[in-house]
């Protein structure tokens, strides 16, 4: 005696395509924006515009440099959150003041600045404590982005469960 069964998945590729499209849309909009906002909030808090020291007035431009780049290949959607240093202005030193995003000689220091601010810098002229804003951002992104993804998919009609 034998029992034989057959299940046909008519339209399964359309269902898979619908799921993939939904995930890609949510990641490329809601999740991406939430990741940017997390890092922008940290940079705004840690490096506020107008904060004054004896030799420097902060420009507050660092938060405006946060960007994301999306990639989608087959069944994989990912994004990169980064700081686009070309978005920083360059301002020469004034009498008794540091310049903005330039070294002491007025040379472009925009590319090195996020590293020094994140990891700290210890020159003989100026010491900068490490802020670890990238690590902080990553730590905040993990739990928040899972919720944003679930909420975004739920708003598109998917049933989501977070355990």
WOBELHU-V642564 format. One record per residue. N is the residue number from 1. RES is the residue in three letters. SS is DSSP state (2 for helix, 1 for strand, 0 for the rest). PSI is psi as a letter, one per 40 degrees, with the letter a starting at -180 (999 if undefined). OMEGA is omega as a letter, one per 20 degrees, with the letter a starting at -180 (* if undefined). Layout:
BEGIN
n=(N/N)
res=(RES/RES)
ss=(SS/SS)
psi=(PSI/PSI)
omega=(OMEGA/OMEGA)
END
This chain:
BEGIN
n=(1/2/3/4/5/6/7/8/9/10/11/12/13/14/15/16/17/18/19/20/21/22/23/24/25/26/27/28/29/30/31/32/33/34/35/36/37/38/39/40/41/42/43/44/45/46/47/48/49/50/51/52/53/54/55/56/57/58/59/60/61/62/63/64/65/66/67/68/69/70/71/72/73/74/75/76/77/78/79/80/81/82/83/84/85/86/87/88/89/90/91/92/93/94/95/96/97/98/99/100/101/102/103/104/105/106/107/108/109/110/111/112/113/114/115/116/117/118/119/120/121/122/123/124/125/126/127/128/129/130/131/132/133/134/135/136/137/138/139/140/141/142/143/144/145/146/147/148/149/150/151/152/153/154/155/156/157/158/159/160/161/162/163)
res=(UNK/UNK/UNK/UNK/UNK/UNK/UNK/UNK/UNK/UNK/UNK/UNK/UNK/UNK/UNK/UNK/UNK/UNK/UNK/UNK/UNK/UNK/UNK/UNK/UNK/UNK/UNK/UNK/UNK/UNK/UNK/UNK/UNK/UNK/UNK/UNK/UNK/UNK/UNK/UNK/UNK/UNK/UNK/UNK/UNK/UNK/UNK/UNK/UNK/UNK/UNK/UNK/UNK/UNK/UNK/UNK/UNK/UNK/UNK/UNK/UNK/UNK/UNK/UNK/UNK/UNK/UNK/UNK/UNK/UNK/UNK/UNK/UNK/UNK/UNK/UNK/UNK/UNK/UNK/UNK/UNK/UNK/UNK/UNK/UNK/UNK/UNK/UNK/UNK/UNK/UNK/UNK/UNK/UNK/UNK/UNK/UNK/UNK/UNK/UNK/UNK/UNK/UNK/UNK/UNK/UNK/UNK/UNK/UNK/UNK/UNK/UNK/UNK/UNK/UNK/UNK/UNK/UNK/UNK/UNK/UNK/UNK/UNK/UNK/UNK/UNK/UNK/UNK/UNK/UNK/UNK/UNK/UNK/UNK/UNK/UNK/UNK/UNK/UNK/UNK/UNK/UNK/UNK/UNK/UNK/UNK/UNK/UNK/UNK/UNK/UNK/UNK/UNK/UNK/UNK/UNK/UNK/UNK/UNK/UNK/UNK/UNK/UNK)
ss=(0/0/0/0/0/0/0/0/0/0/0/2/2/2/2/2/2/2/2/2/2/2/2/2/2/2/2/2/2/2/2/2/2/2/2/2/2/2/2/2/2/2/2/2/2/2/0/0/0/0/0/1/0/0/0/0/1/0/0/0/0/2/2/2/2/1/1/1/1/1/1/1/1/0/0/1/1/1/1/1/1/1/1/0/2/2/2/0/0/0/1/0/0/0/0/0/0/0/0/1/0/1/0/0/0/0/0/1/0/2/2/2/2/2/2/2/2/2/2/0/1/1/0/0/0/0/1/1/0/0/0/0/2/2/2/2/2/2/2/2/2/2/2/2/2/2/2/2/2/2/2/2/2/2/2/0/0/0/0/0/0/0/0)
psi=(h/i/h/h/i/h/h/h/g/h/e/d/d/d/d/d/d/d/d/d/d/d/d/d/d/d/d/e/c/d/d/d/d/d/d/d/d/d/d/d/d/d/d/d/d/d/g/i/i/e/h/h/a/d/e/i/h/h/d/e/e/d/d/e/e/h/i/i/h/i/h/h/h/b/f/h/h/i/i/h/h/i/h/g/e/e/e/h/i/h/h/i/i/i/h/f/i/i/i/h/f/i/a/e/e/e/i/h/e/d/d/e/d/d/d/d/d/d/e/i/i/g/i/e/d/h/h/h/i/h/d/f/d/d/d/d/d/d/d/d/d/c/d/d/d/d/d/d/d/d/d/d/d/d/e/e/e/i/h/i/h/h/999)
omega=(a/r/a/r/r/r/r/a/r/r/a/r/r/r/r/r/r/r/a/a/r/r/a/r/a/r/a/r/a/a/a/r/r/r/r/a/r/a/r/r/r/a/r/r/a/a/a/r/r/r/a/r/a/a/a/r/a/r/a/a/a/a/a/a/a/a/r/r/a/r/r/r/r/a/a/r/r/r/r/r/a/r/r/a/r/r/r/r/r/a/a/r/r/r/r/r/r/r/r/r/r/r/a/r/a/r/a/r/a/a/a/a/a/r/r/a/a/a/a/r/a/r/r/a/a/r/a/r/r/r/r/a/r/r/r/a/r/r/r/a/a/a/a/a/r/r/r/r/a/a/r/r/r/a/r/r/r/r/a/r/r/a/*)
END
